[in-house]
Amino acid sequence: MVKRKLALLGATGSIGSNTFEVAREQSDQLQIAMAAAAVNYEKLLGLAEEFDIPLLIFTQIKDKATQGKIRELAPRRRIYFGEDELLRALKHEDYDISLNAIGASAGLSASHAILSRGKPLALANKESLVMAGHILRPMWLAHDIPVLPVDSEHSAIFQAIGSHPQSEIRKIHITASGGAFLHRPLEEFATITPQEALRHPNWDMGAKVTLDSATMVNKALEVMEAHWLFGMPWEAINAVIHPTSIVHSMVEFIDGSFLAQLSQPDMKLPILYALSWPQRWQSALLYSDPLEFGKLEFLPIEKQRYPLFYLGLEAARAGGIMPTVYNAANEAALQEFLEGQIGFCDIYKRVARELDGFINIPNPDLETVLAVNRRLSGGAYS
């Protein structure tokens, strides 16, 4: 049997760790041909030994002494350093599919390189489409390149749509857990600490995604992502709170029917589906018992509790450079919040101030998107 060769980006993060669990179970189907991480070389070198990964790239290790140490620790591996080397590898190395789980805006250049190569992209980096969906979607449509969503919500929508044409879809409904503060009294928001914001009730995710879940920025980004992934107009994309995260999203068809994908919350399932598509590989990684699903409750997203979500929708509809401004300002604000420079409620004020003061740039090219992002985010997550 010919194994599918995977280029795994963001290999030491939450999505990367879950992907290794999938690869461990599916060793007869999947081979990790290259893996990239930012700085966590100890973890990745250990995984490289277990999975015999021939090519490793560390994008944020710049110290020459540390680079030399890593090469000494893994003399049988090809090891490179820096984002330029990652982009070079994506353009020239041998792989069948790439899973982009690089965190935040730093993942955009990699998504562009993968699609430029014409390779299938399993996408866990929503910021790629938030910032440059107007650039990336025409690329994959023109060359019929599969883009497979790894976010649980978009994976659910992708599975529910199946082969149905867009003309048969009335609306897509993205579900949200509500994050860490769904039931927190509003008068207590000013005292929220970073430690409290980093405790997600259902999912084990990285710091950036967990914080975005608390503010509901992640759901605004997912609305933008859905717009580009599925070609749906803004008015046909809805979001609702579903506290238990059992229903991962729903598709409403023109005849009034709803199709949804349900399971216990576990990222290994959408990762497995993206890597096995168009097949389904047999797996024992997750079992869900409907008797344990409990109450399937849905709630509206309160504007007073989640003002950043509605601010994101405004940026999305404005289009052009404004989604990049929204995302970059949020990344900078989150870093300031984590460092204790601003309070939780100040995240909204920081992002709103940046949007109010920015003149929109319609249809920006990739270089403009990256430049604006670098300037406004301060390199917080890039």
Secondary structure, 3 states (H helix, E strand, C coil): CCCEEEEEECCCCHHHHHHHHHHHHCCCCEEEEEEEECCCHHHHHHHHHHHCCCEEEECCCCCHHHHHHHHHHCCCCEEEECHHHHHHHHHHCCCCEEEECCCHHHHHHHHHHHHHHCCCEEECCCHHHHHHHHHHHHHHHHCCCCEEECCHHHHHHHHHHCCCCHHHEEEEEEEECCHHHCCCCHHHHHHCCHHHHCCCCCCCCCHHHHHHHHHCHHHHHHHHHHHHHHCCCHHHEEEEECCCCCEEEEEEECCCCEEEEECCCCCHHHHHHHHHCCCCCCCCCCCCCHHHCCCCCCECCCCCCCHHHHHHHHHHHHCCCHHHHHHHHHHHHHHHHHCCCCCCCHHHHHHHHHHHCCCCCCCCCHHHHHHHHHHHHCCCCC
